[in-house]
């Protein structure tokens, strides 16, 4: 988890990675493009997206990156944290157990504001 230059948040927390397109709003997904290109050889992102002749595409695989699960617990100063910035926490393939694990950490950190964005409302 790292500090970010995104103006509306302080940290990005890529604890759940991977997705599948569900709407026209997914057409220019930065996470899909980064995962299929620059991050494609990184173990955390490997196999989650591929670059094809029509551009990047998610493979439909997702994973909870357990080593990063506890990172919000290490930040003392109240902060805004963008949850699952490289995926969608509510993607159908994310298990209820994984979602519960993420929410458990959020519940243990009441000093933070967690920002969860989804196209699966």
ABEGO torsion letter per residue (X at the ends): XBBBABAABABBBBABBEBBBABAAAAABAAAAAAABAAAABAAABGABBBBAAEBBBAGBBBBBAAAAAAAAABABBBBBBBGAABBAABAABBAAAAAAAAAAAAABAABBBBBBBABX
